[in-house]
């Protein structure tokens, strides 16, 4: 059985590419992203992707919580 994994992508200004964390639990990725964003001195742009690669939610440099796509 293969897991259907969600992706948390972190993109930082001035750095090439994105850092990506995978999990079958999207709520865990949301908490990790929000906690990291709140604690970081250099805030990343975050995207939560579903297993098909579609963006579910975003958090930009200035955000304090997730913005849901389709909301």
C-alpha positions, 0 to 999 in steps of 0.5 A: 500500500502506498501513502498519499502524501501531502507536501509543505513547501517553504520558499525563502527570498534569496535562496534557490528552490524550495524546501519540502516536507511530506506527510500523509497528515495535512493537519500536521503539516499545517501546524509545522508550517504555522509554528515555523513561520511564527518562530522564524526570523527570516519568514518563508512563503509556504504552500500546502499541496494535496497528493495531486500537487494542487495548492490547498493553502498558502501563507506568505511572508506577512501572514499569521495564518493559512489562506485557504484556496477556494475560500 
